[in-house]
Amino acid sequence: MTDHFSVADFQRAADIAWILEHCRRIAVVGLSSKPDRASHGVSRFMLEWGYDITPVNPMEVTVFGRPSYPDLASIPGEVDLVNVFRRPEDVPPIVEAAIDKGAKALWLQLGVVHPSVQRAREAGLRVVVDRCLMIERQHLG
């Protein structure tokens, strides 16, 4: 892993566009059933746009009528994108789990930044940090 970490390196327009175009099955780590939570609103919006949302939260049984899984490894089948609504200090094991799951991309929501994402990029994942998936999707029209 390189010693230099720059947030701008993980906010490339080309990566954002590629993820929104090619990543249809989204595992949302930290998805809450509470409507006032950002994870809930963003995921509802992405569902409305036709994305397949898979909740990942050991404290939930179902969200949007979909089963919630305790971790990424428990999700059956493939995952295209891991969208993270967790504190920055929780990111390193999520990075490793996304790599192990074979995800194509990793997205850390607004306010979530951690240098461990460099490991995901080195493993071949497209990575975006400190951006809102919903806002970026709205920009596409």
Backbone bond lengths (Angstrom), bond angles and torsions (degrees), N, CA, C in turn:
res aa  C-N    CA-C-N  psi(-1)  N-CA   C-N-CA  omega(-1)  CA-C   N-CA-C  phi
1 M - - - 1.448 - - 1.527 108.36 -
2 T 1.309 115.99 138.26 1.454 120.04 -179.56 1.520 110.25 -74.08
3 D 1.343 115.16 156.32 1.456 120.23 -179.38 1.522 111.87 -81.06
4 H 1.325 117.49 -22.98 1.461 121.78 -176.72 1.525 110.66 -90.03
5 F 1.328 115.54 128.37 1.456 120.33 177.33 1.514 109.07 -128.17
6 S 1.321 116.49 123.85 1.452 121.90 178.06 1.523 109.18 -128.68
7 V 1.326 117.02 125.55 1.466 121.35 179.39 1.525 110.43 -56.65
8 A 1.335 116.86 -39.83 1.474 120.90 -178.34 1.527 111.54 -57.79
9 D 1.323 118.10 -31.20 1.463 121.52 178.33 1.526 112.11 -66.09
10 F 1.339 116.32 -16.89 1.458 121.41 -177.84 1.534 111.84 -114.72
11 Q 1.326 115.13 26.48 1.465 121.30 176.92 1.529 110.33 -133.21
12 R 1.307 116.60 31.89 1.462 121.47 -177.53 1.525 111.93 -69.94
13 A 1.312 115.62 131.69 1.465 121.70 -179.62 1.528 111.29 -57.74
14 A 1.324 117.38 -37.84 1.468 120.81 -179.16 1.526 111.11 -64.33
15 D 1.333 117.69 -39.68 1.463 120.95 178.34 1.526 110.75 -68.05
16 I 1.325 117.11 -41.95 1.462 121.38 179.06 1.529 109.94 -60.11
17 A 1.327 116.35 -48.97 1.466 120.68 -179.14 1.526 111.14 -62.58
18 W 1.332 117.61 -42.92 1.464 121.22 -179.86 1.535 110.69 -61.61
19 I 1.321 116.61 -45.80 1.467 121.08 -179.41 1.526 110.30 -60.91
20 L 1.314 117.10 -47.47 1.463 120.32 -178.18 1.529 111.96 -65.09
21 E 1.311 117.09 -29.47 1.465 121.54 -179.56 1.528 112.50 -82.77
22 H 1.328 118.12 -39.62 1.463 121.75 -169.25 1.525 115.97 -107.17
23 C 1.297 118.11 -13.09 1.468 120.48 -175.74 1.525 109.82 -105.42
24 R 1.314 116.50 98.10 1.466 121.39 -175.90 1.530 112.76 -95.37
25 R 1.336 118.13 -31.79 1.470 120.74 179.38 1.523 108.69 -99.10
26 I 1.332 114.69 112.83 1.459 121.33 -173.59 1.523 110.31 -112.58
27 A 1.324 116.87 119.74 1.460 122.03 171.53 1.528 106.67 -88.90
28 V 1.326 116.79 120.85 1.461 121.24 -176.88 1.526 108.91 -104.35
29 V 1.332 115.55 104.61 1.456 121.87 -178.94 1.527 108.63 -81.24
30 G 1.331 115.00 118.48 1.456 120.41 -177.70 1.518 113.18 96.19
31 L 1.336 117.48 13.80 1.465 120.98 179.47 1.532 109.81 -66.07
32 S 1.327 115.50 128.04 1.451 122.46 -178.47 1.525 110.67 -108.71
33 S 1.329 116.28 148.73 1.465 121.00 174.86 1.531 111.23 -81.34
34 K 1.328 117.52 -6.15 1.469 121.42 -179.27 1.532 109.35 -78.73
35 P 1.343 116.83 118.92 1.465 120.66 -175.84 1.531 114.91 -60.50
36 D 1.339 117.80 -21.89 1.464 119.81 -178.86 1.535 113.02 -83.60
37 R 1.309 118.19 -2.85 1.467 121.69 179.60 1.526 110.67 -86.54
38 A 1.325 115.47 142.51 1.473 120.61 179.49 1.521 111.40 -57.98
39 S 1.323 117.30 -39.91 1.468 120.17 -178.96 1.523 111.01 -59.11
40 H 1.320 116.70 -36.91 1.460 122.07 -179.44 1.530 110.93 -68.56
41 G 1.323 116.21 -49.65 1.463 120.53 -178.62 1.516 113.11 -63.68
42 V 1.308 116.66 -44.91 1.468 120.73 179.60 1.529 110.01 -63.66
43 S 1.313 117.16 -44.68 1.468 120.63 -178.24 1.530 111.35 -67.22
44 R 1.314 117.59 -38.06 1.470 120.28 176.85 1.534 109.39 -61.26
45 F 1.307 116.59 -45.02 1.462 121.42 178.37 1.531 110.44 -59.12
46 M 1.326 117.41 -45.78 1.461 120.75 -178.68 1.535 110.78 -65.13
47 L 1.320 117.63 -36.16 1.471 121.00 174.39 1.529 110.30 -60.51
48 E 1.324 116.27 -44.00 1.463 120.95 179.75 1.527 111.86 -62.82
49 W 1.316 116.68 -28.34 1.471 121.41 177.94 1.529 111.73 -84.96
50 G 1.338 117.35 1.81 1.461 120.30 174.61 1.517 115.54 95.27
51 Y 1.317 117.74 8.50 1.464 120.50 176.88 1.536 108.74 -81.29
52 D 1.317 116.54 150.92 1.458 123.22 178.73 1.522 107.74 -94.15
53 I 1.320 116.47 113.81 1.465 121.96 -176.59 1.523 110.47 -99.82
54 T 1.330 116.25 130.96 1.461 122.81 175.91 1.529 108.26 -118.95
55 P 1.342 117.88 111.59 1.464 120.47 179.37 1.532 112.32 -68.62
56 V 1.326 115.16 138.85 1.466 121.57 174.30 1.526 106.93 -129.27
57 N 1.335 115.08 101.84 1.457 120.50 -179.20 1.529 107.43 -165.85
58 P 1.333 117.68 113.94 1.466 120.00 -177.60 1.530 113.35 -66.43
59 M 1.339 117.67 -12.43 1.461 121.45 -179.40 1.534 112.60 -90.98
60 E 1.320 116.96 -4.73 1.467 121.63 -178.69 1.528 110.26 -114.57
61 V 1.329 116.64 148.42 1.464 121.83 174.13 1.525 108.97 -95.14
62 T 1.334 115.46 -49.47 1.460 121.33 175.87 1.522 109.05 -141.73
63 V 1.328 115.40 152.67 1.459 122.71 172.20 1.529 105.56 -139.86
64 F 1.319 116.75 131.24 1.468 122.42 -175.58 1.530 111.25 57.22
65 G 1.335 117.03 30.27 1.454 121.03 -179.51 1.519 114.01 73.69
66 R 1.305 116.57 10.46 1.469 121.92 179.97 1.527 109.37 -109.08
67 P 1.336 117.58 141.72 1.468 118.64 179.63 1.524 111.26 -63.61
68 S 1.326 115.00 140.26 1.456 120.84 176.21 1.529 108.80 -98.48
69 Y 1.305 116.17 136.61 1.459 122.00 -178.68 1.526 109.82 -104.03
70 P 1.334 117.28 148.25 1.468 119.83 -177.62 1.530 113.37 -71.52
71 D 1.341 117.02 -23.68 1.461 121.19 -178.83 1.526 109.31 -160.72
72 L 1.299 116.25 170.50 1.467 120.66 -178.04 1.522 112.58 -63.12
73 A 1.313 116.75 -38.15 1.469 120.66 -177.39 1.530 112.10 -62.39
74 S 1.323 117.61 -25.69 1.465 121.65 -177.84 1.519 113.85 -79.61
75 I 1.310 118.14 -12.93 1.462 121.46 -178.23 1.522 109.29 -73.18
76 P 1.339 116.77 126.97 1.465 118.01 176.21 1.526 110.72 -73.80
77 G 1.306 116.12 144.04 1.459 120.43 177.08 1.513 113.77 78.95
78 E 1.315 113.73 -169.00 1.463 121.17 -175.81 1.522 111.81 -86.89
79 V 1.312 114.73 157.17 1.459 123.80 174.89 1.520 106.83 -128.06
80 D 1.333 116.63 130.91 1.463 119.46 178.30 1.527 111.75 -83.29
81 L 1.332 115.30 -47.57 1.464 121.56 -173.64 1.517 109.96 -131.08
82 V 1.328 115.73 137.11 1.461 121.65 171.77 1.527 106.11 -106.80
83 N 1.339 115.87 114.18 1.461 123.16 -179.51 1.520 107.59 -103.55
84 V 1.330 117.85 122.31 1.460 122.45 -168.59 1.526 112.85 -109.11
85 F 1.326 115.06 119.87 1.462 124.06 171.96 1.523 108.28 -114.62
86 R 1.297 117.12 66.41 1.464 122.74 -180.00 1.520 108.61 -137.28
87 R 1.319 115.83 166.57 1.466 120.80 177.71 1.534 109.48 -67.36
88 P 1.322 116.58 151.24 1.465 119.65 -179.45 1.531 114.09 -52.82
89 E 1.321 118.05 -38.31 1.465 119.81 -178.61 1.524 112.93 -67.57
90 D 1.328 117.52 -15.35 1.463 121.45 177.83 1.533 113.06 -87.84
91 V 1.325 117.03 -5.46 1.463 121.40 -171.90 1.535 114.63 -70.58
92 P 1.336 121.64 -43.21 1.471 119.47 -174.12 1.530 115.80 -51.18
93 P 1.343 120.62 -47.38 1.468 117.40 178.53 1.532 112.94 -68.69
94 I 1.316 117.23 -26.47 1.473 120.61 177.05 1.525 109.38 -69.02
95 V 1.323 116.96 -39.46 1.463 121.39 175.99 1.522 109.72 -57.12
96 E 1.321 116.91 -49.26 1.466 121.02 -178.95 1.527 110.94 -63.53
97 A 1.331 116.61 -40.58 1.469 120.28 -179.99 1.531 111.02 -66.37
98 A 1.336 117.34 -37.54 1.472 120.86 178.15 1.526 110.55 -64.87
99 I 1.319 116.41 -41.16 1.465 121.05 177.31 1.534 109.47 -62.97
100 D 1.336 116.04 -48.94 1.466 121.15 -178.86 1.530 111.76 -61.51
101 K 1.328 117.12 -33.68 1.471 122.23 -178.77 1.526 111.30 -75.09
102 G 1.335 116.95 -17.77 1.455 120.38 -178.97 1.523 113.43 83.66
103 A 1.330 116.69 23.31 1.463 120.59 178.51 1.524 110.27 -60.88
104 K 1.322 115.93 151.28 1.462 121.49 177.72 1.518 111.53 -85.23
105 A 1.358 116.02 -24.51 1.459 119.59 -173.86 1.525 111.34 -153.00
106 L 1.324 113.81 159.66 1.461 123.19 178.67 1.523 107.62 -133.10
107 W 1.340 116.48 132.70 1.467 121.38 -178.48 1.514 108.28 -130.26
108 L 1.343 117.04 122.86 1.460 121.62 175.19 1.523 107.94 -103.91
109 Q 1.324 116.21 124.20 1.455 122.23 -175.15 1.529 112.41 -65.94
110 L 1.319 116.13 173.38 1.466 122.76 179.98 1.523 111.25 -48.79
111 G 1.322 115.75 132.50 1.450 121.14 178.61 1.519 114.33 83.73
112 V 1.327 117.54 -2.71 1.468 120.45 -178.61 1.524 108.65 -110.01
113 V 1.324 115.36 112.22 1.458 122.75 -179.45 1.526 107.66 -140.11
114 H 1.321 116.57 135.40 1.466 120.52 174.87 1.526 108.49 -155.58
115 P 1.327 117.80 134.86 1.472 120.04 -178.19 1.523 114.45 -62.30
116 S 1.309 119.14 -15.36 1.466 121.01 179.09 1.531 112.06 -62.58
117 V 1.337 117.82 -14.80 1.470 119.82 178.89 1.526 111.39 -65.26
118 Q 1.328 116.37 -20.11 1.461 119.45 175.96 1.522 110.36 -59.64
119 R 1.315 116.59 -35.67 1.467 121.65 178.41 1.531 110.10 -62.48
120 A 1.342 116.91 -40.07 1.461 120.56 178.67 1.525 110.61 -63.82
121 R 1.317 117.03 -44.21 1.466 120.00 179.64 1.525 110.17 -63.84
122 E 1.322 116.84 -42.20 1.471 120.14 178.58 1.536 111.37 -62.47
123 A 1.335 116.55 -27.08 1.467 121.34 178.29 1.531 111.96 -84.66
124 G 1.333 117.04 0.08 1.459 120.88 174.89 1.517 116.42 101.76
125 L 1.327 118.20 3.37 1.458 120.76 178.73 1.531 110.02 -83.04
126 R 1.314 116.31 146.80 1.466 121.26 167.43 1.526 105.32 -78.11
127 V 1.333 116.97 138.69 1.462 120.39 -174.31 1.524 110.72 -133.95
128 V 1.348 114.86 134.37 1.461 122.23 173.92 1.525 107.17 -130.08
129 V 1.344 116.52 135.97 1.468 121.00 178.45 1.526 110.26 -125.92
130 D 1.329 114.49 154.97 1.467 122.30 172.75 1.527 113.41 53.78
131 R 1.323 115.53 39.87 1.471 122.33 176.57 1.520 108.35 -136.50
132 C 1.324 116.69 153.72 1.456 121.63 177.87 1.522 109.67 -97.13
133 L 1.304 116.25 122.36 1.460 122.34 -179.97 1.529 111.30 -57.78
134 M 1.325 117.01 -42.11 1.456 121.44 -179.14 1.535 111.20 -64.06
135 I 1.307 116.78 -46.80 1.470 120.67 -179.89 1.522 110.37 -61.58
136 E 1.319 116.46 -43.86 1.469 119.53 179.67 1.521 111.06 -64.70
137 R 1.336 117.75 -37.57 1.468 120.62 177.86 1.521 110.77 -66.74
138 Q 1.333 117.33 -38.52 1.466 121.36 177.66 1.532 111.09 -62.20
139 H 1.315 116.82 -34.63 1.471 120.83 179.10 1.527 111.93 -63.01
140 L 1.341 116.88 -26.38 1.456 120.19 178.78 1.537 112.28 -72.65
141 G 1.344 115.43 -20.58 1.469 119.56 179.51 1.496 113.29 87.26
